[in-house]
Amino acid sequence: MSFVGGGTIIPWALIPAAAICNVDPFDLARRNLIPVIIGLVVTTIVAVFLI
């Protein structure tokens, strides 16, 4: 399992999305932090049961 390079996709996608919506990128990242963490935890739990 390899996650090399995947972490750079989200920060680079966040900047144009924030610019289009005229929102501060840090505010957008702060608001999306909890849903992203919940999604990662749920996905990890489901993956553990599937494996």
C-alpha positions in Angstrom: 0.0 0.0 0.0 1.5 3.3 -1.1 0.3 6.9 -0.5 3.2 8.6 -2.1 2.3 12.0 -3.6 -1.4 11.8 -2.8 -1.1 14.3 0.1 -0.2 17.1 -2.3 -3.4 16.9 -4.3 -5.7 18.3 -1.6 -3.6 21.4 -0.6 -3.2 22.4 -4.3 -6.9 21.9 -5.0 -7.9 23.9 -2.0 -6.2 27.1 -3.1 -8.1 27.5 -6.4 -11.4 26.5 -4.9 -11.0 29.1 -2.1 -10.1 31.7 -4.7 -13.1 30.9 -6.9 -15.4 31.1 -3.8 -13.6 34.2 -2.5 -12.9 32.5 0.8 -9.7 32.4 2.9 -8.0 29.1 2.2 -7.1 28.7 5.9 -10.7 29.2 6.9 -11.8 26.6 4.3 -9.2 24.1 5.5 -10.2 24.7 9.1 -13.9 24.1 8.4 -13.2 20.9 6.4 -10.8 19.4 8.9 -13.4 17.6 11.1 -15.3 16.0 8.2 -12.1 14.8 6.6 -10.8 13.3 9.8 -14.2 11.5 10.4 -14.1 10.2 6.8 -10.6 8.8 7.3 -11.5 7.1 10.6 -14.6 5.5 9.2 -12.8 4.4 6.0 -10.0 2.9 8.2 -12.5 1.0 10.4 -14.4 -0.4 7.4 -11.1 -1.4 5.7 -10.0 -3.2 8.9 -13.2 -5.3 8.9 -13.0 -6.0 5.1 -9.4 -7.2 5.3 
